[in-house]
Amino acid sequence: MKPSPRPDDPHPAINISKIPVGGGIAGAMVAAAIIVIGLIGVPITRPFLVASIVVGGLVALVRRWIVRD
């Protein structure tokens, strides 16, 4: 029988905040991989991804128009 974990014991899972990733292409690849894993693991998030891409594109267009005027 395993002893029950104490509150002070570290969690045995991987802590993503402890993995060092810089900017550039490596950071973009890690971000894309995390998004894909999230979309596969939690299918209900797919409409939110589509909505965020649409809203982000609209915001980018509005900002571009504002800067040009």
Backbone as JSON, one array per atom type, in Angstrom:
{
  "sequence": "MKPSPRPDDPHPAINISKIPVGGGIAGAMVAAAIIVIGLIGVPITRPFLVASIVVGGLVALVRRWIVRD",
  "N": [[0.83, -1.17, 0.0], [0.59, 2.19, -0.89], [1.95, 5.1, 0.66], [0.01, 7.98, 1.53], [0.34, 11.07, -0.25], [2.09, 13.89, 1.08], [1.16, 17.33, 1.72], [3.37, 18.98, 1.22], [4.98, 17.65, -0.58], [6.54, 17.54, -3.81], [4.79, 17.78, -6.95], [4.54, 15.01, -9.17], [4.4, 15.43, -11.92], [5.39, 16.9, -15.13], [6.59, 20.18, -15.07], [5.7, 22.77, -16.96], [6.51, 25.39, -16.86], [9.11, 25.34, -16.05], [10.68, 24.57, -18.14], [13.14, 25.72, -20.21], [12.72, 27.9, -22.89], [13.62, 29.81, -25.58], [13.07, 32.81, -27.56], [12.15, 33.32, -31.01], [12.29, 30.9, -33.68], [12.29, 28.46, -32.31], [10.77, 28.97, -29.99], [8.33, 29.59, -31.22], [7.73, 27.14, -32.37], [7.37, 25.54, -30.09], [5.18, 26.84, -28.92], [3.24, 26.41, -30.93], [3.11, 23.61, -30.84], [2.07, 23.2, -28.27], [-0.45, 24.35, -28.57], [-1.58, 22.61, -30.49], [-1.58, 20.2, -29.05], [-3.33, 20.91, -27.01], [-5.68, 21.33, -28.53], [-6.17, 18.75, -29.45], [-6.48, 17.36, -27.05], [-8.53, 18.74, -25.7], [-11.27, 19.12, -27.16], [-13.36, 21.01, -27.16], [-12.24, 23.48, -27.19], [-11.7, 24.24, -29.76], [-13.56, 25.98, -31.24], [-12.97, 28.38, -29.91], [-10.32, 28.85, -30.64], [-10.61, 29.32, -33.4], [-12.24, 31.61, -33.28], [-10.5, 33.37, -31.95], [-8.46, 33.65, -33.82], [-9.85, 34.93, -35.9], [-10.72, 37.33, -34.62], [-8.22, 38.37, -33.86], [-7.09, 38.79, -36.41], [-8.84, 40.77, -37.37], [-8.33, 42.85, -35.52], [-5.65, 43.31, -36.15], [-5.91, 44.29, -38.78], [-7.43, 46.65, -38.32], [-5.62, 48.08, -36.73], [-3.59, 48.43, -38.57], [-4.85, 50.05, -40.5], [-5.33, 52.32, -38.94], [-2.75, 53.25, -38.39], [-1.84, 53.94, -40.93], [-3.38, 56.14, -41.65]],
  "CA": [[0.0, 0.0, 0.0], [1.38, 3.41, -1.0], [1.56, 6.13, 1.62], [-0.63, 9.13, 0.89], [1.3, 12.17, -0.38], [1.95, 15.02, 1.98], [0.96, 18.58, 0.96], [4.65, 19.6, 0.87], [5.67, 16.87, -1.61], [6.38, 18.09, -5.16], [3.94, 17.01, -7.85], [5.43, 14.24, -10.03], [4.23, 15.75, -13.35], [6.31, 17.87, -15.72], [6.18, 21.56, -14.89], [6.03, 23.42, -18.22], [7.15, 26.68, -16.61], [10.53, 25.11, -15.75], [11.38, 24.2, -19.36], [13.59, 26.96, -20.83], [12.56, 28.03, -24.34], [13.84, 31.19, -25.97], [12.23, 33.32, -28.62], [12.51, 32.87, -32.34], [11.6, 29.76, -34.27], [12.1, 27.42, -31.3], [9.62, 29.37, -29.17], [7.12, 29.47, -32.04], [7.42, 25.72, -32.52], [6.84, 25.05, -28.81], [3.83, 27.4, -28.77], [2.36, 25.69, -31.86], [2.92, 22.25, -30.33], [1.17, 23.26, -27.11], [-1.8, 24.6, -29.09], [-2.06, 21.37, -31.12], [-1.86, 19.25, -27.97], [-4.57, 21.38, -26.36], [-6.82, 21.09, -29.42], [-6.45, 17.32, -29.48], [-6.91, 16.92, -25.73], [-9.75, 19.42, -25.25], [-11.88, 19.52, -28.42], [-14.28, 22.13, -27.02], [-11.49, 24.72, -27.38], [-11.53, 24.54, -31.18], [-14.23, 27.22, -31.65], [-12.28, 29.53, -29.33], [-9.15, 29.11, -31.47], [-11.08, 29.95, -34.63], [-12.69, 32.97, -32.94], [-9.36, 34.21, -31.62], [-7.77, 33.96, -35.07], [-10.66, 35.93, -36.61], [-10.64, 38.6, -33.89], [-6.84, 38.84, -33.99], [-6.94, 39.32, -37.76], [-9.56, 42.05, -37.44], [-7.57, 43.84, -34.75], [-4.46, 43.64, -36.93], [-6.34, 45.15, -39.89], [-7.8, 47.96, -37.78], [-4.39, 48.78, -36.33], [-2.87, 48.81, -39.79], [-5.56, 51.19, -41.08], [-5.14, 53.5, -38.07], [-1.37, 53.73, -38.54], [-1.67, 54.52, -42.27], [-4.11, 57.42, -41.78]],
  "C": [[0.89, 1.25, 0.0], [0.97, 4.4, 0.09], [0.95, 7.32, 0.89], [0.36, 10.29, 0.85], [1.01, 13.28, 0.62], [1.76, 16.29, 1.15], [2.27, 19.24, 0.51], [5.41, 18.86, -0.22], [5.47, 17.51, -2.98], [5.5, 17.18, -6.01], [4.84, 16.27, -8.86], [5.33, 14.57, -11.52], [5.28, 16.75, -13.82], [5.75, 19.27, -15.53], [6.64, 22.34, -16.12], [6.74, 24.75, -17.99], [8.64, 26.54, -16.31], [11.34, 24.73, -16.99], [11.82, 25.48, -20.07], [13.44, 26.92, -22.36], [12.72, 29.5, -24.66], [12.85, 31.63, -27.03], [12.64, 32.73, -29.95], [11.72, 31.66, -32.78], [11.37, 28.65, -33.24], [10.9, 27.73, -30.41], [8.32, 29.24, -29.93], [6.72, 28.0, -32.22], [6.84, 25.14, -31.23], [5.43, 25.56, -28.61], [2.84, 26.68, -29.68], [2.09, 24.27, -31.37], [1.96, 22.23, -29.15], [-0.26, 23.5, -27.56], [-2.38, 23.33, -29.71], [-2.42, 20.34, -30.05], [-3.15, 19.63, -27.26], [-5.79, 21.12, -27.22], [-7.18, 19.62, -29.5], [-7.04, 16.87, -28.14], [-8.22, 17.51, -25.26], [-10.47, 19.95, -26.5], [-12.82, 20.73, -28.32], [-13.57, 23.47, -27.22], [-11.34, 25.11, -28.84], [-12.29, 25.78, -31.63], [-13.55, 28.48, -31.09], [-11.03, 29.86, -30.13], [-9.55, 29.81, -32.76], [-11.5, 31.39, -34.36], [-11.51, 33.88, -32.64], [-8.55, 34.56, -32.86], [-8.52, 35.04, -35.84], [-10.54, 37.29, -35.94], [-9.23, 39.18, -33.98], [-6.57, 39.43, -35.37], [-7.64, 40.66, -37.93], [-8.84, 43.16, -36.69], [-6.32, 44.26, -35.52], [-4.81, 44.56, -38.1], [-6.69, 46.56, -39.41], [-6.56, 48.73, -37.37], [-3.59, 49.23, -37.54], [-3.52, 50.03, -40.44], [-5.35, 52.46, -40.25], [-3.75, 54.08, -38.26], [-1.19, 54.41, -39.89], [-2.36, 55.87, -42.43], [-3.46, 58.55, -41.1]]
}
